[in-house]
Amino acid sequence: MDPLDNIDEIIERVQDARSVPMSRTNFMYDRGEMIELLDALRSGLPSEIRKAAAVLDERDRIIEAGRREADRIISEGEAEHARLVSVNEITVSAEHEGARIIAEARTEAQRLREEVDDYVDTALANFEQFLTRALASIERGRDKMHALREIGTFQGEDTERPLPF
């Protein structure tokens, strides 16, 4: 089950839980069920972390492929430049053409690097949003769990004492 689905289920169960008598904000819920739901959530998170690592690996592969392609284009440009320069008949023209090819190769390499950076940035931004939502949901769940724990501890101490509200 997707961690976000687990979080949604926890939120739904907390919303559906019975309220503590004479309280609008406190509620009762079976601690075992809540722990079971949170354990399921915890077990789902490593897969999301693996997905993030896969995105980072993909980014590294794309960057490396872009660098190799840029190096290849530059090498071809330099080789073409050297070949044209070595020809005696059109030396000046060859120098200009070689320089143009190198500049074009560098421009293309820069364009490829920027595309890779944009792709990786988008992928990481999407993952950051997911993690932010997941962390916020986990924090809400933990707050609710702590509230439940406090209610459970209070009720278990001494039932003869009056309620604090």
C-alpha positions, 0 to 999 in steps of 0.5 A: 500500500502506498504510504500516502494511502496509509496516511489517508487511512490513519487520518480517516480513522482518527476523524471517525474515532469516538470523542472523549465525553465532554471534549471536542478535541480529544478522542478514543482509538484503539492503540494497537490498531493505531500502532499497526497502521503506523507500522504499515506506514513505516514499512512503506516509506523505504520503498519511497526512499528507494524510488528517490534513490532511483531518481538520483541514480537516473539523474547521475546517468543522464548527467554522465551521458550528457557529459560524454555526448558533450565531450564527444561533440567537442572532440569531434569539433576539435578533430574536425578543426585540426583536420581543416587547419592541416589543409594548406589551401583553405587555412583561414577558412578552416580555422573559422569553421573549426572555431564555429564547430567548437563553439556550436559543440560547446553551445550544444553541450551547455544546452544538454547540461541545462536540459539535464539540470531542469529534468533533475530539478523537476524530479527532485522538486516533485519528490520534495513535495511528496516528502513534505506532504508525507512528513506533514501527515506523519507529524499530524499522525504522531501528534494525534497518537501522542494525544491518544497516549496522553488520554490513555495514560490519564484514564488508566491512572485513577478513574476517581479523579475528576477530568481536567476540563 
